[in-house]
Amino acid sequence: MRRWVVLFMVGVLFLSGFGFAGQFQEVKDSRVLGSSGTCGACSSCQDFNVGRALVEVNLKIENLTRIINQKEAELHKLYAEFNRTKSIETLEEIVKLEDEIQLLKSEKEFYKRQKVSLELIKKYTRKTPYGVEVLYYKLPKEDELVKQYIEKVHPVRKDVNLDWFIAYYRQAVELTFDEYIETDTKLREAIKEVKGSNATIEDVLKLIERRRGIWDEIYAYLEERDKLQTLKKLKELGKQQIMIKTITGIQPLAYNFGGINEGSSCLSWSCPPTMSYPPLPEYTPVYYSYASPTTVWVGLYNSSTPNVNKFWGEYCTYEFPSTSTDVKKYWDWAIEKANSKGFYAFKDVGSIQVKLFYSGSAYNPNNGEYQESNLIWQFECHKNPKDGKNECWVGSYKPKLPPYPSTVMFDQYFELYVYKYVLKCCKGGDVGNSCKWSNRHCGGCFAPDASSSQNFAWINRPYQEIIIRWEDS
């Protein structure tokens, strides 16, 4: 019987992560499927509902809590009887009931960890008509997580990452469970020795208390492990969604809408010539129900201010600004990349242009529907030749760069300005194999729009606003 209890607990401990795996697989399989998509082996993934799963888990936790409370009331009575009688038989009953309660607690802790994982999924995903989308930009950055856990764990090594901490907590669980087995063995031996007067009742009670403390340590390690594993899977899936986003069946915004004209179609592998006329001067207010950060593009120019004829190089990143003035990092990274290519003078004679690409849903009054629409902010950085200070400004777009550009923006009107002449017909890349007019950056397609337009927040050039200035350190 004792061997069965130990094996059952091992199963609860080391297989506990798989309970959540099935639910997460449902989220994973339904990531960016169109309305006509299928889920392969997972037949119910489109129906996955985080809220409903949380309700079910909470009910299980409540039920187990009620049973545990009843058992602990029985245990309290046994301890009261033992304090009166000092009966070894009663002590053995106490240990037996402690084991039974611990099994129930292990099951409850498993569901509590599931609850934490589901709450993370709920926080960092959203359900769209086309599947479950991971809000990648909203997930905590890995370096921030690592810093937080370094402070918590104090590892000797500094070259650690998320996987290191997951392995750390996994090993901590295993080592602590070994300690539990050792303590449990001592408890059994102590009960026998009490009968032979070679150990005291106090020794037994101390070992019972120590077993409880060990389980608390194990549960704490398991919670951290599962939390980090969930965040890691969300980060992996979110990155995949960004790279291979192929949402189908969505009508583009703005056919014949407020100055944004219907663009050329591309029916074969040969595309019409890229448009080269100036952008239209019209602008129009557009209501966005949400706009989610997707990708950042940084163009490097061999000129004092960004000049398309002086384009030198580019790089892309998923790291958005954390605040409206958190842009210096793009300049620093540009200098690093320029230096790695031998362009050491870039920091003095070069400049950068940064595009923040957002994917959202906007209301089209032309047909009274919400439709997929891209939104782009652009800012630029260079070294001011007058005072030698570095500076960045939002390429004079209105409204201003949001206070927290890495967060979702809900329920806002944006005045759009259209750049059509820089779009190219893009097949493949980040938007799949369908033909769409897009920016082509870093080998992928950004801001795909079948209406052949780019929806920049409205330019107001005379009122350029510098958002950050600094001196080289």
Secondary structure, DSSP 8 states (H G I E B T S, - for coil): -HHHHHHHHHHHHHTTHHHHHHHHHHHHHTSS--TT---TT-TTGGG--HHHHHHHHHHHHHHHHHHHHHHHHHHHHHHHHHHHH--HHHHHHHHHHHHHHHHHHHHHHHHHHHHHHHHHHHHHEEEETTEEEE-GGGS--HHHHHHHHHHHH--S-SS--HHHHHHHHHHHHHHHHHHHHHHHHHHHHHHHHHHTTSS-HHHHHHHHHHHHHHHHHHHHHHHHHHHHHHHHHHHHHHHHHHHT----S--BS-TTBTTB-------SSS------S---S-EEEEEEEEEEEEEEEEEEESSSS--GGGEEEEEEES---SSTTTTHHHHHHHHHHHHHTT-TTHHHH-EEEEEEEEEEEEEETTTTEEEEEEEEEEEEEEE-TTT--EEEEE-SEES---SSTTS-EEEEEEEEEE--TT-EEEESGGGTTSEEEEEEETTEEEEEETTS--EEEEE-GGG-EEEEEE---
